[in-house]
Amino acid sequence: MSSDNLNLIDFQLYLLKTMLPPERLLAAALSDLGYSVDAMHSRYEEVSRSISIARGSQENIKSMLEEVLIWHAEKSYVYRIPLWPKFNFILSYDATGKFIAKAEFVRDIDYPKSSEVSPWSFLEHEIDEVFSDVREVETWGHYRTYLAQEISSGKKYFLRFAWGLLQEVEVVVDEEE
């Protein structure tokens, strides 16, 4: 498949693969798209190649996502990707226009914040509203992990985000308890 033939579904499959989401969410998303795990891996490889700098990443991404573009200005683009309808996906490029400076999900203004801290309903930007003593554990590419204490319960959690969208949340049990 050439990069000319890649489309929105391919980019959604690419995002799914890069997120490493919980199995139940992955299975439901693949079912909605009508694709298998093997197809996701294959499409991920195709999209990865097409968005490399050598192949004109910005133009190829814009081409794949053009049907869901909802706003743009100079080097920033906002997309509403169907698998995540309550969120917008923001892509911002550096001054050269060749390198992605920021790529993340943000909550769409038409959808209220969720009271639940669960995968695909909670954003990295919202972490300080629900948690205190937030400590970043690791940052790698579009992944960030944190240890944080929930304000309401005092429980400690491990949180993993991809593209700014929560993928994993787990209670941390202190060995002292």
N, C-alpha and C positions, 0 to 999 in steps of 0.2 A: 504494500500500500504506500503510495507516495504521500508526501505532506500536503499535496493539493487535494487529496481525498479525505483528509482528516476533518472531523466535525465536532460538534458539541458533545455527542455521546462519547466520542473518543477522549475528549478532555475530562469528562466526568469519570470515565474509567481510570484515567491517569490519576486524578485526584483521589479516588477511592484507594488505589494501590499505594499511593504515597502516604495516606493517612494512617494506615494500619488500624482501621476501626474495629470495634467489637464485632464478633462473628455474626451476631443476629442482625446488626445494622448493615453489614456488608452483604449478607444473604438477601435481605429485603431490597437493598438498592440494586443489586445485580438482577434480581427478579423483576423489579420495576423497569429496568433497562432492557431486559430480555437477553442478558449475556451471562456467560459462565466465568468462573475464576480463571480458567485458561485463556479465554478471550480477553479478560481484563489484563492479564500479564502481557499478552501479545500487543494489545493496544497501548499499554504503558510504554513498552519499548519503542513503538512507532512514534508516539507523541514525544518521548524523551529525545529521540533523534531529531525530530522536526523543530524542537524549541531550543536546540543548542545554538550558541552564538554564531557558529559557522554557517548555520542554515537560516539565519534571519529570525531569531526567536520572536521578536515583537510582532512582526507581520504574520507569522504563522499562528501565534496565539490569537491575535485579533481576528484572523480568518476563521478559526475554529469557533470563536465565541461571538461572532458578529450578530447572530440572531438574538442573543440575550443581552446585548449592550443596552444599558439604561441611561448612562451618562458618561461623558468624557470631557476632559480639559487638558490641553497640551500633552502631558506625559502620564496622565492618570485616567484609568478606565474603571467603571463600575458595572458589574454584570450580575444578573439574577439567574443563577444556575438552577435548573429545575429540581435536582435531587435535594436541594437545600432551600426551599422557597421562603423560609422565614429570615434568610440571610442574603446579603449581597457579598459578592467576591470582588475585592478591590485589587487592582494591579497598578502599581506605580513604577515608572522607570526612572533611572538616573538621568542626569543632564545630557548624556550622550544618546539616550534612547535605546541603548543596546542591552543594558543590564537591568534586571528587575531589582528595584530598591525595596519594594514592599509588596507582599502578596498575602492577603488575609481575608477572612470572613468577618463581616460586621452585621449587626442586627438590622434588618429592614425596619424603617420607621413605622410601618403599618402593623408590626407585630410587637406585643409587649414582651418584656423580659420574662423568662420562665422563673418560677420560684424553685424549680428543681435543678439541682446540680447533677446533670447526667449528660452522657455523650450526645452530641449533636443538638443540644438545647442550651448550652452554656458557653460563653465566650471568654477568652483570655482577658479582654478589656473589662470584664465584670468581676474579676477575681477579688478586687479590694472591697467590693460591696458586700461580699459574703464571708470573706476570710480575713483573718489577721495573722500576724507573724508569718507573712508570705516570704518564702525563701526559694529563689531560683536554684534548681539542682543542676540542670543541664540545658544548654542550647546547642542545637545542631541543625543547620539548614532551617527548614520550616517547622521544626519540632522545638517545644519548650516543655520542660517538666518542672514542677514545683512541689514543695512541701508546704502545707498551710494549715492553719487552725480555723475551723468553722466558728464564726462568731456566736451563733445561736446555741450550739451544742458543746463547744469546746473540744470536739473531736479533731484529731489530726488526720489530714488526707494527703495522698499522693495524687497529683493531677498531671495528665499528659495532654498537651494540645498539639494539633497539627493545623497549620494555616490559620491559627487563632481560634480554632473550634475544638472544644473538649472531645477527646477520644477515649480517655480512660480516667476513672476516678476510683480510688481505693482507700479504705480506712487503714491508717497506719497504727499498729498496735505497739505501744512503747513496751520495751522489755522490762521496765521498772514496775509496770502495773501488775 
